[in-house]
Amino acid sequence: MARASMNRQSRRSVPAEWEETSEEGEYEYVPLRLPPEVTRVTATIRLAIQAEYGGWELSRVRAYTDGSRRVLLRRRKTTFPVPGPGM
């Protein structure tokens, strides 16, 4: 039983504590991983472009000791199709 829950948890795209329940119906989320070689300035510019042209906003950021970052972007759900980040 413990192994099955670990497998489910390891396949998640975002950490469990990042799960949004109260606003889940209003927003769509996209997790991103920024590798250690992406500088802070480059990450800021990339995320600003996504915010400006894709309607995404920064929901959460987690920095790791190896220099990588996991970012969670969110935007309000729309009725018309809008491409995701990096598309």
N, CA, C and O atoms as a GROMACS GRO file, in nm:
protein
  348
    1MET      N    1   0.082  -0.119   0.000
    1MET     CA    2   0.000   0.000   0.000
    1MET      C    3   0.086   0.125   0.000
    1MET      O    4   0.060   0.219  -0.075
    2ALA      N    5   0.190   0.127   0.084
    2ALA     CA    6   0.279   0.243   0.090
    2ALA      C    7   0.351   0.264  -0.043
    2ALA      O    8   0.372   0.378  -0.086
    3ARG      N    9   0.387   0.156  -0.106
    3ARG     CA   10   0.457   0.166  -0.234
    3ARG      C   11   0.368   0.227  -0.342
    3ARG      O   12   0.415   0.308  -0.422
    4ALA      N   13   0.240   0.190  -0.345
    4ALA     CA   14   0.148   0.246  -0.444
    4ALA      C   15   0.131   0.395  -0.424
    4ALA      O   16   0.126   0.470  -0.522
    5SER      N   17   0.121   0.440  -0.298
    5SER     CA   18   0.106   0.584  -0.275
    5SER      C   19   0.234   0.658  -0.310
    5SER      O   20   0.228   0.771  -0.357
    6MET      N   21   0.352   0.595  -0.288
    6MET     CA   22   0.477   0.659  -0.326
    6MET      C   23   0.487   0.671  -0.477
    6MET      O   24   0.534   0.773  -0.527
    7ASN      N   25   0.444   0.568  -0.550
    7ASN     CA   26   0.447   0.575  -0.696
    7ASN      C   27   0.358   0.684  -0.747
    7ASN      O   28   0.396   0.758  -0.839
    8ARG      N   29   0.239   0.697  -0.690
    8ARG     CA   30   0.149   0.804  -0.732
    8ARG      C   31   0.209   0.939  -0.702
    8ARG      O   32   0.200   1.031  -0.783
    9GLN      N   33   0.271   0.953  -0.585
    9GLN     CA   34   0.329   1.080  -0.547
    9GLN      C   35   0.450   1.114  -0.635
    9GLN      O   36   0.468   1.230  -0.671
   10SER      N   37   0.530   1.016  -0.669
   10SER     CA   38   0.648   1.043  -0.751
   10SER      C   39   0.611   1.081  -0.894
   10SER      O   40   0.691   1.144  -0.964
   11ARG      N   41   0.492   1.043  -0.940
   11ARG     CA   42   0.449   1.077  -1.075
   11ARG      C   43   0.382   1.214  -1.083
   11ARG      O   44   0.352   1.261  -1.193
   12ARG      N   45   0.358   1.277  -0.970
   12ARG     CA   46   0.294   1.408  -0.971
   12ARG      C   47   0.385   1.510  -1.038
   12ARG      O   48   0.508   1.500  -1.030
   13SER      N   49   0.326   1.606  -1.105
   13SER     CA   50   0.405   1.709  -1.170
   13SER      C   51   0.438   1.823  -1.076
   13SER      O   52   0.530   1.900  -1.104
   14VAL      N   53   0.367   1.836  -0.966
   14VAL     CA   54   0.395   1.939  -0.866
   14VAL      C   55   0.396   1.875  -0.729
   14VAL      O   56   0.331   1.772  -0.709
   15PRO      N   57   0.469   1.933  -0.635
   15PRO     CA   58   0.467   1.877  -0.499
   15PRO      C   59   0.328   1.878  -0.439
   15PRO      O   60   0.246   1.963  -0.474
   16ALA      N   61   0.301   1.786  -0.350
   16ALA     CA   62   0.167   1.770  -0.291
   16ALA      C   63   0.121   1.896  -0.220
   16ALA      O   64   0.002   1.930  -0.226
   17GLU      N   65   0.212   1.967  -0.153
   17GLU     CA   66   0.170   2.087  -0.081
   17GLU      C   67   0.138   2.203  -0.174
   17GLU      O   68   0.087   2.306  -0.129
   18TRP      N   69   0.166   2.190  -0.303
   18TRP     CA   70   0.132   2.293  -0.400
   18TRP      C   71  -0.009   2.273  -0.455
   18TRP      O   72  -0.059   2.358  -0.528
   19GLU      N   73  -0.072   2.164  -0.420
   19GLU     CA   74  -0.205   2.136  -0.471
   19GLU      C   75  -0.300   2.249  -0.433
   19GLU      O   76  -0.309   2.288  -0.316
   20GLU      N   77  -0.368   2.300  -0.531
   20GLU     CA   78  -0.465   2.408  -0.508
   20GLU      C   79  -0.604   2.348  -0.512
   20GLU      O   80  -0.644   2.291  -0.614
   21THR      N   81  -0.678   2.359  -0.404
   21THR     CA   82  -0.811   2.300  -0.401
   21THR      C   83  -0.922   2.404  -0.405
   21THR      O   84  -1.024   2.382  -0.470
   22SER      N   85  -0.905   2.517  -0.338
   22SER     CA   86  -1.013   2.614  -0.329
   22SER      C   87  -1.037   2.685  -0.462
   22SER      O   88  -1.151   2.720  -0.494
   23GLU      N   89  -0.932   2.707  -0.539
   23GLU     CA   90  -0.945   2.780  -0.664
   23GLU      C   91  -0.929   2.690  -0.786
   23GLU      O   92  -0.913   2.739  -0.897
   24GLU      N   93  -0.933   2.560  -0.765
   24GLU     CA   94  -0.902   2.465  -0.870
   24GLU      C   95  -0.989   2.484  -0.993
   24GLU      O   96  -0.941   2.469  -1.105
   25GLY      N   97  -1.115   2.516  -0.974
   25GLY     CA   98  -1.205   2.530  -1.087
   25GLY      C   99  -1.184   2.657  -1.167
   25GLY      O  100  -1.219   2.662  -1.285
   26GLU      N  101  -1.126   2.759  -1.106
   26GLU     CA  102  -1.108   2.886  -1.173
   26GLU      C  103  -0.979   2.895  -1.253
   26GLU      O  104  -0.974   2.966  -1.354
   27TYR      N  105  -0.876   2.825  -1.210
   27TYR     CA  106  -0.744   2.840  -1.269
   27TYR      C  107  -0.695   2.711  -1.332
   27TYR      O  108  -0.735   2.601  -1.294
   28GLU      N  109  -0.607   2.728  -1.431
   28GLU     CA  110  -0.531   2.616  -1.484
   28GLU      C  111  -0.385   2.638  -1.447
   28GLU      O  112  -0.339   2.752  -1.443
   29TYR      N  113  -0.314   2.530  -1.420
   29TYR     CA  114  -0.177   2.537  -1.371
   29TYR      C  115  -0.081   2.467  -1.464
   29TYR      O  116  -0.116   2.368  -1.528
   30VAL      N  117   0.040   2.520  -1.472
   30VAL     CA  118   0.146   2.457  -1.550
   30VAL      C  119   0.274   2.456  -1.466
   30VAL      O  120   0.324   2.562  -1.430
   31PRO      N  121   0.326   2.338  -1.436
   31PRO     CA  122   0.453   2.331  -1.364
   31PRO      C  123   0.570   2.340  -1.462
   31PRO      O  124   0.566   2.281  -1.570
   32LEU      N  125   0.673   2.413  -1.425
   32LEU     CA  126   0.793   2.424  -1.506
   32LEU      C  127   0.914   2.392  -1.419
   32LEU      O  128   0.912   2.414  -1.298
   33ARG      N  129   1.016   2.340  -1.480
   33ARG     CA  130   1.143   2.318  -1.410
   33ARG      C  131   1.248   2.398  -1.481
   33ARG      O  132   1.269   2.383  -1.602
   34LEU      N  133   1.316   2.484  -1.406
   34LEU     CA  134   1.425   2.564  -1.461
   34LEU      C  135   1.556   2.502  -1.415
   34LEU      O  136   1.581   2.494  -1.295
   35PRO      N  137   1.640   2.458  -1.508
   35PRO     CA  138   1.766   2.393  -1.470
   35PRO      C  139   1.863   2.492  -1.405
   35PRO      O  140   1.845   2.613  -1.416
   36PRO      N  141   1.966   2.440  -1.338
   36PRO     CA  142   2.060   2.526  -1.266
   36PRO      C  143   2.134   2.626  -1.355
   36PRO      O  144   2.173   2.733  -1.308
   37GLU      N  145   2.154   2.593  -1.482
   37GLU     CA  146   2.228   2.683  -1.570
   37GLU      C  147   2.148   2.805  -1.614
   37GLU      O  148   2.205   2.896  -1.674
   38VAL      N  149   2.018   2.809  -1.586
   38VAL     CA  150   1.936   2.927  -1.618
   38VAL      C  151   1.957   3.029  -1.506
   38VAL      O  152   1.926   3.002  -1.390
   39THR      N  153   2.009   3.146  -1.544
   39THR     CA  154   2.035   3.249  -1.444
   39THR      C  155   1.904   3.311  -1.396
   39THR      O  156   1.799   3.294  -1.457
   40ARG      N  157   1.915   3.382  -1.287
   40ARG     CA  158   1.797   3.447  -1.229
   40ARG      C  159   1.739   3.551  -1.326
   40ARG      O  160   1.617   3.563  -1.338
   41VAL      N  161   1.826   3.625  -1.393
   41VAL     CA  162   1.781   3.727  -1.488
   41VAL      C  163   1.709   3.662  -1.606
   41VAL      O  164   1.603   3.708  -1.648
   42THR      N  165   1.766   3.555  -1.660
   42THR     CA  166   1.704   3.484  -1.771
   42THR      C  167   1.569   3.426  -1.730
   42THR      O  168   1.473   3.434  -1.807
   43ALA      N  169   1.562   3.368  -1.612
   43ALA     CA  170   1.436   3.313  -1.563
   43ALA      C  171   1.331   3.423  -1.549
   43ALA      O  172   1.215   3.403  -1.586
   44THR      N  173   1.371   3.538  -1.498
   44THR     CA  174   1.278   3.650  -1.483
   44THR      C  175   1.224   3.695  -1.617
   44THR      O  176   1.104   3.719  -1.631
   45ILE      N  177   1.311   3.706  -1.716
   45ILE     CA  178   1.269   3.750  -1.850
   45ILE      C  179   1.174   3.647  -1.912
   45ILE      O  180   1.072   3.684  -1.969
   46ARG      N  181   1.209   3.519  -1.902
   46ARG     CA  182   1.124   3.414  -1.960
   46ARG      C  183   0.985   3.414  -1.896
   46ARG      O  184   0.884   3.402  -1.966
   47LEU      N  185   0.981   3.427  -1.763
   47LEU     CA  186   0.852   3.427  -1.694
   47LEU      C  187   0.773   3.554  -1.723
   47LEU      O  188   0.650   3.550  -1.730
   48ALA      N  189   0.842   3.667  -1.741
   48ALA     CA  190   0.773   3.792  -1.775
   48ALA      C  191   0.710   3.783  -1.914
   48ALA      O  192   0.601   3.834  -1.936
   49ILE      N  193   0.779   3.719  -2.007
   49ILE     CA  194   0.724   3.700  -2.141
   49ILE      C  195   0.598   3.613  -2.136
   49ILE      O  196   0.499   3.643  -2.201
   50GLN      N  197   0.604   3.505  -2.058
   50GLN     CA  198   0.486   3.418  -2.043
   50GLN      C  199   0.370   3.495  -1.982
   50GLN      O  200   0.255   3.477  -2.021
   51ALA      N  201   0.400   3.581  -1.885
   51ALA     CA  202   0.295   3.659  -1.821
   51ALA      C  203   0.233   3.758  -1.920
   51ALA      O  204   0.112   3.774  -1.924
   52GLU      N  205   0.317   3.823  -1.998
   52GLU     CA  206   0.269   3.926  -2.090
   52GLU      C  207   0.188   3.868  -2.205
   52GLU      O  208   0.079   3.918  -2.235
   53TYR      N  209   0.237   3.764  -2.268
   53TYR     CA  210   0.173   3.713  -2.389
   53TYR      C  211   0.085   3.591  -2.367
   53TYR      O  212   0.000   3.562  -2.451
   54GLY      N  213   0.102   3.519  -2.258
   54GLY     CA  214   0.022   3.399  -2.236
   54GLY      C  215  -0.081   3.415  -2.126
   54GLY      O  216  -0.165   3.327  -2.107
   55GLY      N  217  -0.075   3.527  -2.053
   55GLY     CA  218  -0.170   3.548  -1.946
   55GLY      C  219  -0.138   3.471  -1.819
   55GLY      O  220  -0.223   3.459  -1.731
   56TRP      N  221  -0.015   3.418  -1.808
   56TRP     CA  222   0.024   3.339  -1.691
   56TRP      C  223   0.073   3.430  -1.580
   56TRP      O  224   0.129   3.537  -1.606
   57GLU      N  225   0.052   3.388  -1.457
   57GLU     CA  226   0.108   3.458  -1.341
   57GLU      C  227   0.181   3.357  -1.255
   57GLU      O  228   0.151   3.238  -1.257
   58LEU      N  229   0.277   3.407  -1.180
   58LEU     CA  230   0.358   3.322  -1.095
   58LEU      C  231   0.279   3.283  -0.972
   58LEU      O  232   0.232   3.370  -0.898
   59SER      N  233   0.264   3.154  -0.950
   59SER     CA  234   0.191   3.107  -0.834
   59SER      C  235   0.287   3.067  -0.722
   59SER      O  236   0.270   3.109  -0.608
   60ARG      N  237   0.387   2.985  -0.756
   60ARG     CA  238   0.484   2.938  -0.655
   60ARG      C  239   0.619   2.915  -0.720
   60ARG      O  240   0.630   2.886  -0.840
   61VAL      N  241   0.723   2.928  -0.638
   61VAL     CA  242   0.859   2.895  -0.681
   61VAL      C  243   0.926   2.818  -0.569
   61VAL      O  244   0.913   2.853  -0.452
   62ARG      N  245   0.996   2.714  -0.606
   62ARG     CA  246   1.074   2.638  -0.509
   62ARG      C  247   1.216   2.627  -0.564
   62ARG      O  248   1.237   2.577  -0.674
   63ALA      N  249   1.313   2.675  -0.486
   63ALA     CA  250   1.454   2.668  -0.524
   63ALA      C  251   1.518   2.549  -0.454
   63ALA      O  252   1.491   2.522  -0.337
   64TYR      N  253   1.603   2.478  -0.527
   64TYR     CA  254   1.672   2.361  -0.475
   64TYR      C  255   1.821   2.390  -0.458
   64TYR      O  256   1.874   2.483  -0.518
   65THR      N  257   1.887   2.310  -0.377
   65THR     CA  258   2.028   2.332  -0.347
   65THR      C  259   2.119   2.314  -0.469
   65THR      O  260   2.228   2.370  -0.472
   66ASP      N  261   2.074   2.239  -0.570
   66ASP     CA  262   2.156   2.222  -0.691
   66ASP      C  263   2.143   2.341  -0.786
   66ASP      O  264   2.208   2.344  -0.890
   67GLY      N  265   2.060   2.440  -0.751
   67GLY     CA  266   2.044   2.560  -0.834
   67GLY      C  267   1.923   2.556  -0.924
   67GLY      O  268   1.889   2.657  -0.985
   68SER      N  269   1.856   2.443  -0.933
   68SER     CA  270   1.736   2.434  -1.017
   68SER      C  271   1.617   2.494  -0.942
   68SER      O  272   1.620   2.511  -0.820
   69ARG      N  273   1.513   2.526  -1.019
   69ARG     CA  274   1.391   2.581  -0.960
   69ARG      C  275   1.271   2.512  -1.020
   69ARG      O  276   1.270   2.477  -1.139
   70ARG      N  277   1.169   2.491  -0.938
   70ARG     CA  278   1.040   2.443  -0.988
   70ARG      C  279   0.943   2.558  -0.973
   70ARG      O  280   0.928   2.616  -0.865
   71VAL      N  281   0.877   2.590  -1.081
   71VAL     CA  282   0.788   2.705  -1.086
   71VAL      C  283   0.649   2.656  -1.120
   71VAL      O  284   0.632   2.566  -1.202
   72LEU      N  285   0.550   2.715  -1.057
   72LEU     CA  286   0.411   2.683  -1.088
   72LEU      C  287   0.345   2.811  -1.137
   72LEU      O  288   0.333   2.909  -1.064
   73LEU      N  289   0.302   2.808  -1.265
   73LEU     CA  290   0.233   2.922  -1.324
   73LEU      C  291   0.084   2.893  -1.324
   73LEU      O  292   0.042   2.777  -1.332
   74ARG      N  293   0.004   2.998  -1.315
   74ARG     CA  294  -0.141   2.979  -1.321
   74ARG      C  295  -0.203   3.092  -1.403
   74ARG      O  296  -0.146   3.200  -1.417
   75ARG      N  297  -0.320   3.063  -1.457
   75ARG     CA  298  -0.400   3.164  -1.524
   75ARG      C  299  -0.546   3.125  -1.516
   75ARG      O  300  -0.579   3.007  -1.499
   76ARG      N  301  -0.631   3.222  -1.528
   76ARG     CA  302  -0.774   3.193  -1.524
   76ARG      C  303  -0.812   3.111  -1.648
   76ARG      O  304  -0.760   3.133  -1.757
   77LYS      N  305  -0.902   3.018  -1.628
   77LYS     CA  306  -0.948   2.936  -1.741
   77LYS      C  307  -1.027   3.024  -1.836
   77LYS      O  308  -1.102   3.113  -1.796
   78THR      N  309  -1.009   2.996  -1.965
   78THR     CA  310  -1.079   3.072  -2.068
   78THR      C  311  -1.164   2.978  -2.152
   78THR      O  312  -1.145   2.856  -2.149
   79THR      N  313  -1.256   3.035  -2.227
   79THR     CA  314  -1.340   2.953  -2.314
   79THR      C  315  -1.278   2.930  -2.450
   79THR      O  316  -1.320   2.840  -2.523
   80PHE      N  317  -1.176   3.010  -2.486
   80PHE     CA  318  -1.108   2.991  -2.613
   80PHE      C  319  -0.969   2.934  -2.590
   80PHE      O  320  -0.910   2.959  -2.485
   81PRO      N  321  -0.916   2.857  -2.686
   81PRO     CA  322  -0.786   2.793  -2.666
   81PRO      C  323  -0.671   2.893  -2.669
   81PRO      O  324  -0.662   2.977  -2.759
   82VAL      N  325  -0.583   2.883  -2.572
   82VAL     CA  326  -0.464   2.967  -2.562
   82VAL      C  327  -0.346   2.873  -2.545
   82VAL      O  328  -0.352   2.782  -2.461
   83PRO      N  329  -0.239   2.891  -2.622
   83PRO     CA  330  -0.125   2.799  -2.609
   83PRO      C  331  -0.059   2.810  -2.472
   83PRO      O  332  -0.059   2.916  -2.410
   84GLY      N  333  -0.003   2.699  -2.428
   84GLY     CA  334   0.066   2.695  -2.299
   84GLY      C  335   0.205   2.754  -2.310
   84GLY      O  336   0.247   2.793  -2.419
   85PRO      N  337   0.277   2.761  -2.200
   85PRO     CA  338   0.413   2.815  -2.202
   85PRO      C  339   0.504   2.734  -2.291
   85PRO      O  340   0.497   2.611  -2.294
   86GLY      N  341   0.588   2.803  -2.364
   86GLY     CA  342   0.684   2.736  -2.451
   86GLY      C  343   0.626   2.685  -2.581
   86GLY      O  344   0.696   2.618  -2.657
   87MET      N  345   0.500   2.714  -2.609
   87MET     CA  346   0.438   2.664  -2.733
   87MET      C  347   0.424   2.776  -2.833
   87MET      O  348   0.373   2.755  -2.943
   0.00000   0.00000   0.00000
